[in-house]
Amino acid sequence: MRIDKFLKVSRILKRRTLAQEACDKGKVSVNGREVKPAHRIAAGDVVEIAYTSGLLKFRVLQIKENVKKDEASSLYEIINTDGKDE
């Protein structure tokens, strides 16, 4: 699955266009490398998203095309969050 679609399906970002913009601006990395929206992810990948308020780092647990809202958090586990401003 593409990283932009995963971020939307998992509800980490609300819209796919937001995920695409974040990737295009270099704010999303997978396993330590900046990625484009079309980058394919797999279970076990570690994803980092740089927000203006900090950093979100999580591990992909499973890939599903569709999930219900209450099941979305089962697709990943948060490794760490850094709420400090840089």
N, C-alpha and C positions, 0 to 999 in steps of 0.2 A: 504494500500500500504506500502511496505517496505521503510524505511527511505533512503536506498541507491538509490533506484529507484526514489523516490521523488526528491532527490537532483539533479539527472541527468535530469529528465523530466522538472523540474522547471528551469534548467540551472544555478543553484547556483554553482554546480560543473560540469565541462565539461564532465567527464566520470564517469561511474558507478564504475569502478575500483578505481578511486580516492576517491569516496564516501566510498567505502568499507574499503580502507586503513585508511581514517580519523576516521571511527568508530572503527576499530581495534586498533588504537593508542590512543583511549580515547579522541579524539578531538570533538566529537559530543555528545550533551546531549539533551534530550527531557524532558520538564517539570522538569528540574533540575537534571535528572539522566543520567549518561553515558549509551549509548546504543550500541548494536551490529548492524551490517548491516541489519539483518532480523527483527529488531524492527518494529512493525506496528504503523503507525501514523494515526491520524484522524484530521479533521478540528477542529481548536481551540488549537491544541498543540503548545507549544512554543519551538522552536529549537534554540540551540546555537552551533556555530561552532567556534573553536579556531584556528585562523590562526597565523602564525609567526608574522604577522604585526598587529594583534589585534583580536577582537571578533565581530562576526556577530550574531545578535539575531533577529529572525523573528517569526511571527505567521502564521501557516498554515490556509489559508482561504478556500481552496477547494482541492479535490483530483481528478485528471484526469489522465487517462492512457497515453494519447497523447495530446500534445498541439503544436500549431505553435510557432515559435520563438518569435513573437511579442506579443503572449498571455501568455507566460511563467510567466511574473511578476504578472499576475492576480491570481496566485495560492497562493501567500503569501504577507504579509505586513511586512516591516522591522520595528522593534521596536527600535533598537538602534545599532549603530556601534561604536566600540572603536578602533581607529587607533593607540593607544599607544603601544609601545614595552614594553614587560614585562621582 
